Amino acid sequence: MIVQMLLIVVGLMLAAVVLVGVGERVRLPWPALMVVLGAVVALVPGLPDGFAVDPDLILPLFLPPLLFATAQRTSWALFRARWRTIALLAVALVLVTVTAVAGVAWALIPGIALTAAVALGAMVAPPDPVAVEAVAGQVPIPRRMISVLQSEGLFNDATALVIFQMAVLATVSGAELSPLGLALRFVAGAVGAVAIGLVVAWLARTVLGRLTDTTGRSALTLVLPFATYLAAEEVHASGVIAVVVLALQLRATADADEAAERITQSSLWNVVELLVTGVAFGLIGLDLRQVVVAAGDDLPRMLGHAAVVCLVVIVVRTLWMLAARRVVRRGDDAGTAPRTGREAVLLAWCGMRGLATLALALSLPTTLDSGAPLPYRSELVLIAVSVLVVTLLVPGFTLPVLVHALGVDDEAEAEQRAEREIVQRARRAARATVEFERRIRELPDEVGSRVRERVERLDAVLTGETHSEEERHRIAAVQAVRGQVAEMQAAALAAAREEVLAARREPGVDPHAVDRVLRRLDLRTVLLD
């Protein structure tokens, strides 16, 4: 059985790698294709009816690395500038969605406990930042709007997770669900998570400062999200918020001279994110097989309930975005969204559910405290997975057409201008540091003589003659000039990196644009070294 599960995991990883290439060729998001593959896998005979992973391990295995990878693409300045939008989407919208879904599920499914209906609402409420980046990142959507969706996704998981855990606890124990208890637990968990994230980030920076090996430093950052998540959950704080704070703080305190390390870690986390996402979405098909088998003759009825819940989720998000537009427009930050009706429609359409919904659905307990099976578990999981599939596949295959129809891709040129402004800042910093113009004018103009000298040296090499004393002095002089030029380039690149990192900490600056410029500088620095 262990060998069979290992083969399934390896197969899902290979499928993810292949579908990334296929998605690029057919211009479709590969996570959506992975969901289709998972549905096909569910029909393959001979596979196990369920993937035997302890439900308590689902969240710690999948959420920490993916949250950490996504949070590294944003910044503290962005969160401070867009707190109004984040509060409206990551907290208020989650609460409204949970309430609406719980009410509909309680009315549709006779005999279901209200706490179980609330747990279902918490499972399907939070859009996923990983799905947003994988799907919307391939479409010419303004980065301003993608960053809003990512910011929403990073914090709505925490809100939904607290509600889910309290609802499940009340369901399996038979206790009542207290709104006041929910609020107090969320606040306490958030405060504790922020403290844990900041402390771990400080400790990590202290340790990283003593490690000189790039491989060891990258390995430490790979372990940190899991350790932080587990530490926060152990003290009943929010592991999600702790991991996000850790990633933000590590990026905020990064050294400008860590060029090689940034390149290594970026490649490492891209690979980790791809493989973990592929396995997680592949699990949809494997778990769906078990759910379909358990549903039996009730499958049509369950699918009808799932269709109603999907409609409720989409309608609630659309109405909320249209209403939120009026609140957001009163803010001072031009980077917030939605500010127009077109943006509200697009953000509503980009409410892709993903790994958080999947992880919560798979972590649903199978039994009550009394030992009896959890009522309606199969239907709850089926509805959650159905919402995930609909909200991921439908936008994934229709988003390019919608973006073109709404005309929101017109902002692409403005964002390119913003990136060019960051480049200009880096260039000015580099020139001011090393005084390029003055140094270059001081260098002697010996292009013609150097060509002749190199031809003469080539003749000497071909004839076996050794360099004369005068020629050796000349070579030493040339090498000295080259050393000065290399020093000038190193100083220029260092000044440019400092300026770019300073820009990343400023409100209103797109971290994604900064990271693109910073990566080009890092690559040039490594090549120079």
matplotlib code that plots the C-alpha trace (Angstrom):
import matplotlib.pyplot as plt

x = [0.0, 2.8, 4.6, 1.3, 0.8, 4.3, 3.8, 0.7, 2.5, 5.4, 2.9, 1.1, 4.3, 5.3, 1.8, 2.2, 5.5, 4.0, 0.9, 2.9, 4.3, 0.9, -0.7, 1.8, 1.2, -2.6, -2.6, -4.6, -3.8, -2.1, -3.9, -7.2, -5.8, -4.6, -8.2, -9.4, -6.6, -7.7, -11.2, -10.0, -7.7, -10.8, -12.2, -9.1, -9.8, -7.4, -6.5, -7.3, -10.6, -9.0, -5.6, -4.8, -3.4, -4.3, -6.7, -4.7, -1.7, -3.4, -3.2, 0.4, 1.6, 0.1, -0.6, 2.8, 5.0, 2.4, 1.4, 5.1, 5.9, 2.9, 3.5, 7.1, 5.7, 4.1, 5.2, 4.3, 3.9, 1.3, -0.7, -0.6, -1.8, -4.6, -5.9, -9.4, -9.7, -8.1, -10.6, -13.5, -12.5, -10.5, -12.7, -16.1, -16.7, -15.7, -18.2, -20.9, -20.2, -20.1, -23.4, -25.1, -23.7, -24.5, -28.1, -28.7, -27.1, -29.1, -32.3, -31.4, -30.1, -32.7, -31.3, -27.9, -26.5, -26.1, -22.5, -21.8, -23.4, -21.1, -18.1, -19.2, -19.4, -15.9, -14.6, -15.9, -15.6, -11.9, -10.5, -7.0, -3.9, -2.0, -4.9, -5.2, -1.5, -1.6, -4.8, -4.9, -1.2, -1.2, -3.8, -3.0, -4.7, -3.3, -0.9, -2.7, -5.7, -3.8, -2.0, -5.4, -6.6, -3.4, -3.7, -7.2, -6.2, -3.3, -5.6, -9.0, -7.6, -7.0, -10.6, -12.1, -9.8, -10.8, -14.5, -13.9, -12.1, -14.6, -17.5, -16.0, -15.2, -18.8, -20.1, -18.1, -18.6, -22.3, -21.5, -23.0, -21.2, -20.6, -20.1, -18.4, -16.1, -15.3, -14.4, -12.2, -10.4, -9.8, -8.4, -6.2, -5.0, -4.1, -2.2, -0.3, 0.4, 1.9, 4.1, 5.3, 6.0, 8.1, 10.0, 10.8, 11.8, 14.2, 15.7, 16.0, 17.8, 20.2, 20.9, 21.2, 23.7, 26.0, 25.5, 27.8, 26.7, 24.0, 22.6, 22.2, 20.5, 18.0, 17.4, 16.6, 14.0, 12.4, 12.0, 10.9, 7.3, 6.5, 8.1, 6.3, 3.0, 3.3, 4.5, 1.6, -1.0, 0.5, -0.3, -3.7, -2.7, -3.2, -0.6, -1.7, -1.1, 2.2, 3.6, 2.5, 4.1, 7.3, 7.5, 6.8, 9.3, 12.1, 11.6, 11.5, 14.8, 16.6, 20.1, 20.8, 23.9, 22.1, 21.9, 23.0, 20.8, 17.7, 18.2, 18.7, 15.7, 13.5, 14.2, 13.8, 10.4, 9.2, 9.8, 8.3, 5.2, 4.7, 5.1, 3.0, 0.3, 0.3, 0.0, -2.8, -4.9, -4.3, -5.8, -9.1, -9.7, -8.6, -10.8, -13.7, -13.7, -14.2, -17.0, -18.8, -18.7, -20.0, -22.8, -24.2, -27.8, -27.8, -25.2, -27.7, -29.3, -25.9, -24.8, -28.1, -27.3, -23.7, -25.0, -27.1, -24.2, -21.9, -24.5, -24.8, -21.0, -20.7, -23.7, -22.6, -19.1, -20.4, -22.9, -20.2, -17.7, -20.2, -21.0, -17.3, -16.6, -18.3, -16.3, -12.9, -13.4, -13.5, -9.9, -6.8, -4.8, -5.1, -3.8, -6.9, -9.6, -12.4, -12.7, -15.0, -17.8, -15.6, -13.0, -15.8, -17.0, -13.4, -12.6, -15.8, -15.0, -11.5, -12.8, -11.0, -11.1, -8.1, -5.8, -7.4, -10.8, -9.3, -7.3, -10.2, -12.5, -10.0, -9.3, -12.9, -13.1, -14.8, -16.3, -17.8, -16.5, -19.0, -17.4, -20.3, -19.7, -19.8, -23.2, -23.3, -19.5, -19.5, -22.0, -20.1, -16.8, -18.6, -20.1, -16.8, -14.9, -17.7, -17.3, -13.5, -13.9, -16.5, -14.8, -11.4, -12.3, -14.9, -12.8, -9.6, -11.1, -13.0, -10.9, -8.9, -12.2, -13.6, -10.5, -10.5, -14.3, -14.0, -10.9, -9.0, -5.9, -5.4, -3.5, -0.6, 1.2, 0.8, 2.3, 5.2, 5.8, 5.9, 8.5, 10.5, 10.5, 12.0, 14.6, 15.4, 15.8, 18.2, 20.2, 20.4, 21.6, 24.2, 25.6, 25.6, 27.6, 30.5, 30.3, 30.4, 30.8, 33.8, 35.5, 34.9, 36.3, 39.5, 40.2, 42.7, 41.4, 43.6, 41.2, 43.3, 46.6, 45.1, 44.0, 47.5, 49.0, 46.6, 47.6, 51.2, 50.6, 48.8, 51.9, 54.1, 52.0, 52.0, 55.8, 56.4, 58.0, 57.7, 56.4, 58.9, 59.3, 57.6, 54.7, 54.3, 54.0, 51.4, 49.4, 49.5, 48.2, 45.3, 44.5, 44.5, 42.1, 39.8, 39.9, 38.8, 36.0, 34.9, 34.9, 32.9, 30.3, 30.1, 29.5, 27.0, 25.0, 25.1, 23.7, 21.0, 19.9, 19.7, 17.6, 15.3, 14.8, 14.1, 11.4, 9.9, 9.2, 7.4, 3.6, 2.1, 5.0, 4.1, 6.3, 6.0, 7.5, 10.3, 11.1, 11.4, 14.0, 15.7, 16.1, 17.8, 20.2, 20.9, 21.6, 24.0, 25.7, 26.2, 27.5, 30.0, 31.1]
y = [0.0, 2.4, 1.6, 2.2, 5.6, 6.6, 5.7, 7.8, 10.8, 10.5, 10.1, 13.3, 15.2, 14.0, 14.9, 18.4, 18.9, 17.8, 19.8, 23.0, 22.6, 21.6, 24.6, 27.0, 25.5, 25.6, 28.9, 27.4, 27.4, 24.2, 23.9, 23.7, 21.0, 19.2, 19.2, 17.7, 15.0, 14.4, 13.8, 11.3, 9.6, 9.0, 6.8, 4.6, 1.1, -0.5, 2.7, 2.9, 4.3, 7.0, 8.5, 7.2, 10.4, 11.3, 14.3, 16.0, 16.1, 17.7, 21.3, 21.1, 19.4, 21.6, 25.1, 26.2, 25.9, 27.4, 30.3, 31.1, 31.0, 33.3, 35.8, 36.4, 38.1, 40.9, 43.4, 45.1, 48.4, 46.8, 45.5, 48.9, 50.7, 48.2, 47.4, 48.6, 46.2, 43.3, 43.8, 43.9, 40.8, 38.6, 39.0, 40.5, 38.7, 35.4, 35.9, 36.8, 33.8, 31.4, 32.7, 32.5, 29.0, 27.7, 29.0, 27.4, 24.1, 23.9, 24.5, 22.1, 19.1, 17.7, 16.9, 18.4, 20.1, 23.9, 23.6, 21.2, 23.6, 26.4, 24.1, 23.7, 27.5, 27.9, 25.3, 27.0, 30.7, 31.5, 32.1, 30.7, 32.9, 30.0, 29.4, 33.1, 33.4, 30.2, 31.1, 34.9, 35.4, 33.9, 36.5, 40.2, 41.3, 44.4, 43.3, 45.8, 43.6, 40.3, 41.6, 42.5, 39.0, 37.5, 39.8, 38.6, 35.0, 35.2, 36.3, 34.9, 31.4, 32.4, 33.6, 30.6, 28.2, 29.6, 29.2, 25.7, 24.5, 25.8, 24.5, 21.0, 20.9, 21.8, 19.2, 16.3, 17.1, 18.2, 21.6, 24.9, 27.3, 30.7, 33.8, 35.6, 32.6, 32.7, 36.4, 36.0, 33.0, 34.8, 37.9, 35.9, 33.6, 36.5, 38.4, 35.3, 34.4, 37.8, 37.6, 34.1, 35.1, 38.1, 36.1, 33.3, 35.8, 37.5, 34.1, 33.0, 36.2, 35.7, 32.1, 33.0, 35.7, 33.0, 30.6, 31.2, 28.2, 29.2, 25.7, 25.6, 29.0, 27.9, 24.6, 26.6, 28.7, 25.5, 24.2, 27.5, 27.6, 24.1, 24.8, 28.2, 26.7, 23.9, 26.2, 28.5, 25.7, 24.2, 27.3, 27.6, 30.6, 31.0, 29.0, 30.7, 34.2, 33.2, 31.8, 34.9, 37.2, 35.2, 35.5, 39.2, 39.9, 37.9, 39.7, 43.1, 42.5, 40.9, 42.2, 43.8, 41.7, 38.3, 38.1, 34.4, 33.4, 35.1, 33.4, 30.0, 30.4, 31.6, 28.6, 26.3, 27.7, 27.7, 23.9, 23.3, 25.3, 23.4, 20.0, 20.5, 22.2, 19.3, 16.7, 18.6, 19.1, 15.5, 14.4, 15.9, 13.0, 10.4, 11.7, 12.4, 8.7, 7.8, 10.4, 9.2, 5.6, 6.6, 8.7, 5.8, 6.4, 9.8, 11.2, 13.1, 14.7, 15.7, 17.2, 19.3, 20.6, 21.3, 23.3, 25.5, 26.1, 27.0, 29.5, 31.1, 31.4, 33.2, 35.5, 36.5, 37.4, 39.4, 41.4, 42.0, 43.3, 45.6, 47.0, 47.1, 49.4, 52.3, 51.8, 51.4, 54.4, 56.6, 55.6, 57.6, 54.7, 54.4, 50.9, 49.5, 47.6, 47.4, 51.0, 50.5, 48.2, 46.4, 45.7, 44.5, 42.0, 40.8, 40.4, 38.5, 36.2, 35.5, 34.0, 30.7, 28.2, 26.0, 24.3, 25.8, 24.4, 21.1, 20.8, 21.7, 19.2, 16.4, 17.2, 16.8, 14.1, 10.8, 10.2, 12.0, 11.8, 9.0, 6.9, 7.2, 8.3, 12.0, 12.6, 13.9, 13.9, 12.6, 15.2, 18.0, 16.9, 16.5, 20.0, 21.6, 19.9, 20.8, 24.5, 24.2, 22.6, 25.1, 28.3, 27.1, 25.6, 28.1, 31.2, 29.4, 28.7, 31.9, 34.6, 35.6, 36.3, 38.2, 40.4, 41.4, 42.1, 44.3, 46.1, 46.0, 44.9, 48.6, 49.1, 46.9, 49.9, 51.9, 49.0, 48.8, 52.5, 51.8, 49.1, 51.4, 54.0, 51.5, 50.7, 54.5, 54.8, 51.9, 53.4, 56.8, 55.2, 53.2, 56.2, 58.4, 55.9, 55.3, 58.4, 56.6, 59.5, 61.0, 57.6, 56.7, 60.0, 59.4, 56.1, 56.5, 55.9, 53.1, 51.0, 51.0, 50.4, 47.6, 45.8, 46.0, 44.8, 41.8, 40.9, 41.1, 39.0, 36.4, 36.3, 35.9, 33.0, 31.3, 31.7, 30.6, 33.9, 35.0, 38.4, 41.2, 43.1, 46.1, 44.0, 42.4, 45.8, 46.8, 43.6, 44.3, 47.9, 46.5, 44.0, 46.8, 48.8, 45.8, 45.4, 49.0, 48.5, 45.3, 47.2, 50.0, 47.5, 45.8, 49.1, 50.2, 46.9, 47.2, 50.7, 49.7, 46.7, 49.0, 51.4, 48.7, 47.2, 50.6, 51.0, 47.7, 49.0, 52.1, 52.3, 52.0, 50.2, 46.9, 44.2, 42.0, 44.7, 45.3, 41.6, 41.4, 44.2, 42.8, 39.4, 40.9, 42.8, 39.6, 37.6, 40.3, 40.3, 36.5, 36.5, 39.3, 37.3]
z = [0.0, 0.8, -2.5, -4.3, -2.7, -3.4, -7.1, -7.1, -5.7, -8.1, -11.0, -10.0, -9.8, -13.3, -14.6, -13.1, -14.9, -18.2, -17.9, -17.3, -20.8, -22.2, -20.6, -22.2, -25.6, -25.5, -23.5, -20.6, -16.9, -15.9, -12.5, -14.3, -16.6, -13.4, -12.1, -15.4, -15.1, -11.5, -12.6, -15.2, -12.7, -10.5, -13.2, -13.7, -12.5, -10.0, -8.2, -4.4, -3.4, -1.3, -0.7, 2.8, 4.3, 7.9, 7.6, 10.4, 8.1, 5.1, 6.2, 7.6, 4.5, 1.8, 3.2, 4.7, 1.6, -0.7, 1.5, 2.1, -1.7, -2.5, 0.4, -0.8, -3.9, -1.8, 0.8, 4.1, 2.2, 0.0, 2.9, 4.7, 1.6, 0.9, 4.4, 3.5, 0.5, 2.5, 5.4, 3.0, 1.1, 3.5, 6.6, 5.8, 2.5, 4.1, 6.9, 4.5, 2.2, 5.2, 6.4, 3.0, 2.2, 5.7, 5.4, 2.0, 3.0, 6.2, 4.1, 1.3, 3.3, 5.7, 9.2, 8.7, 11.8, 11.6, 12.7, 9.8, 7.4, 8.8, 8.3, 4.6, 4.3, 5.7, 3.3, 0.2, 1.3, 0.8, -2.8, -3.1, -3.8, -5.5, -7.9, -8.6, -9.5, -11.6, -13.5, -13.6, -13.8, -17.4, -18.6, -19.3, -16.1, -14.3, -11.6, -9.3, -9.4, -9.1, -6.0, -4.5, -5.1, -3.7, -0.6, -0.1, -0.5, 2.0, 4.9, 4.1, 4.7, 8.4, 8.8, 7.1, 9.0, 12.4, 11.6, 10.1, 13.2, 15.6, 13.5, 13.2, 16.9, 17.7, 15.2, 16.5, 20.2, 19.9, 21.5, 20.4, 18.1, 19.8, 17.6, 20.5, 21.0, 17.3, 17.4, 20.5, 19.1, 15.8, 17.4, 19.9, 17.2, 14.8, 17.5, 18.6, 15.0, 14.2, 17.2, 16.3, 12.7, 13.7, 16.3, 14.0, 11.3, 13.7, 14.8, 11.1, 10.2, 13.1, 12.0, 8.3, 9.2, 10.6, 7.7, 4.7, 2.5, 0.1, 0.0, 3.8, 3.8, 1.2, 3.1, 6.2, 4.4, 3.2, 6.8, 8.3, 7.0, 8.4, 11.7, 12.0, 11.1, 13.6, 16.4, 15.9, 15.8, 18.9, 20.9, 19.2, 17.1, 13.3, 11.5, 8.2, 9.5, 11.2, 7.9, 5.9, 8.5, 8.4, 4.6, 4.6, 7.3, 5.7, 2.4, 4.2, 6.0, 3.0, 2.3, -1.1, -1.5, -1.4, -5.2, -5.5, -2.6, -4.1, -7.4, -5.7, -3.4, -6.2, -8.3, -5.3, -4.3, -7.9, -8.0, -4.6, -5.5, -8.8, -7.3, -4.2, -6.2, -8.7, -6.0, -4.2, -7.3, -8.3, -4.9, -6.0, -8.4, -5.9, -3.1, -5.5, -6.5, -2.8, -2.5, -5.6, -4.4, -1.0, -2.5, -4.4, -5.6, -3.9, -6.3, -8.5, -5.5, -4.1, -7.4, -7.4, -4.0, -5.1, -8.1, -5.9, -3.5, -6.5, -7.7, -4.2, -3.9, -7.3, -6.7, -3.2, -4.4, -7.4, -5.3, -2.7, -5.2, -6.7, -3.3, -2.2, -5.2, -3.5, -0.3, -2.0, -4.3, -1.2, -0.3, -1.2, -2.7, -6.4, -6.2, -4.5, -6.3, -7.4, -8.4, -11.4, -12.4, -14.9, -12.2, -9.8, -12.4, -13.1, -9.4, -8.9, -11.7, -10.3, -7.1, -7.8, -4.9, -4.6, -2.1, 1.0, 0.0, -0.9, 2.3, 4.5, 2.7, 3.0, 6.6, 7.6, 10.3, 9.5, 12.9, 15.8, 19.4, 20.1, 17.3, 15.0, 11.3, 10.7, 9.1, 5.5, 5.2, 1.7, 0.6, 2.3, 0.6, -2.8, -2.6, -1.6, -4.4, -6.9, -5.9, -6.3, -9.8, -11.0, -9.7, -11.0, -14.4, -15.6, -15.0, -16.1, -19.6, -20.0, -18.3, -21.5, -23.3, -20.4, -19.9, -23.5, -23.5, -20.4, -21.7, -18.4, -20.2, -21.2, -18.0, -19.2, -20.7, -17.4, -15.5, -17.9, -17.3, -13.6, -14.1, -16.3, -13.5, -11.1, -13.7, -14.0, -10.2, -10.2, -13.1, -11.4, -8.2, -10.0, -11.9, -8.8, -6.9, -9.3, -11.4, -14.7, -17.0, -15.2, -14.9, -18.5, -19.8, -17.8, -19.5, -22.5, -26.0, -27.2, -29.2, -32.4, -30.6, -28.5, -31.7, -33.1, -29.8, -29.7, -33.3, -32.3, -29.2, -31.4, -33.7, -30.7, -29.5, -32.9, -33.2, -29.7, -28.6, -25.0, -23.9, -23.5, -20.2, -21.8, -23.0, -19.6, -18.0, -20.6, -19.9, -16.2, -16.9, -18.9, -16.2, -13.6, -15.8, -16.1, -12.3, -11.9, -14.4, -12.5, -9.2, -10.8, -12.1, -8.7, -6.9, -9.5, -9.2, -5.4, -5.5, -7.9, -5.7, -2.7, -4.5, -5.9, -2.4, -1.0, -3.7, -2.7, 0.8, -0.4, -0.5, -4.0, -5.6, -7.2, -5.5, -8.6, -10.9, -8.3, -8.2, -12.0, -12.0, -8.9, -10.6, -13.6, -11.3, -9.3, -12.5, -13.7, -10.3, -10.3, -13.8, -12.9, -9.9]

ax = plt.figure().add_subplot(projection="3d")
ax.plot(x, y, z, "-o")
ax.set_aspect("equal")
plt.show()
